[in-house]
């Protein structure tokens, strides 16, 4: 339960500009950050840039 609460806190912090009711937007931001991390971008300095990139591109139905 503690891990889940910690993960929710991190997601809320990362998605501070995304409505808590916008699950698609929040999922997109977290997905882009996880993708960047798997590609070796693990510095906390990259998170804001990845978040901005994710929020600047509109979501599409076809990915």
QUIWO-V579295 format. One record per residue. N is the residue number from 1. RES is the residue in three letters. PHI is phi in whole degrees, 0 to 359 (* if undefined). PSI is psi in whole degrees, -180 to 180 (NA if undefined). BURIAL is 1 if it has 24 or more other C-alpha atoms within 12 Angstrom, else 0. Layout:
# QUIWO-V579295
n = [N;N]
res = [RES;RES]
phi = [PHI;PHI]
psi = [PSI;PSI]
burial = [BURIAL;BURIAL]
This chain:
# QUIWO-V579295
n = [1;2;3;4;5;6;7;8;9;10;11;12;13;14;15;16;17;18;19;20;21;22;23;24;25;26;27;28;29;30;31;32;33;34;35;36;37;38;39;40;41;42;43;44;45;46;47;48;49;50;51;52;53;54;55;56;57;58;59;60;61;62;63]
res = [UNK;UNK;UNK;UNK;UNK;UNK;UNK;UNK;UNK;UNK;UNK;UNK;UNK;UNK;UNK;UNK;UNK;UNK;UNK;UNK;UNK;UNK;UNK;UNK;UNK;UNK;UNK;UNK;UNK;UNK;UNK;UNK;UNK;UNK;UNK;UNK;UNK;UNK;UNK;UNK;UNK;UNK;UNK;UNK;UNK;UNK;UNK;UNK;UNK;UNK;UNK;UNK;UNK;UNK;UNK;UNK;UNK;UNK;UNK;UNK;UNK;UNK;UNK]
phi = [*;294;298;298;296;295;297;297;295;294;298;298;292;295;260;300;262;250;303;297;268;267;294;294;296;295;297;298;298;296;299;294;292;296;297;298;295;290;267;97;274;254;288;293;291;280;303;300;292;297;298;299;298;295;279;277;258;294;288;239;287;256;255]
psi = [-36;-40;-44;-43;-40;-43;-41;-39;-41;-45;-42;-38;-45;-38;36;-25;5;133;139;-15;-6;77;-33;-44;-45;-41;-40;-46;-49;-39;-44;-37;-42;-40;-44;-40;-40;-19;10;-2;83;0;142;-17;-26;-21;-49;-38;-44;-41;-46;-44;-43;-38;-21;-19;127;146;143;160;-33;120;NA]
burial = [0;0;0;0;0;0;0;0;0;0;1;0;0;1;1;0;0;1;0;0;0;0;0;0;1;1;1;1;1;1;1;1;1;0;0;1;0;0;0;0;0;0;0;0;0;0;1;1;0;1;1;0;0;1;1;0;0;0;0;0;0;0;0]
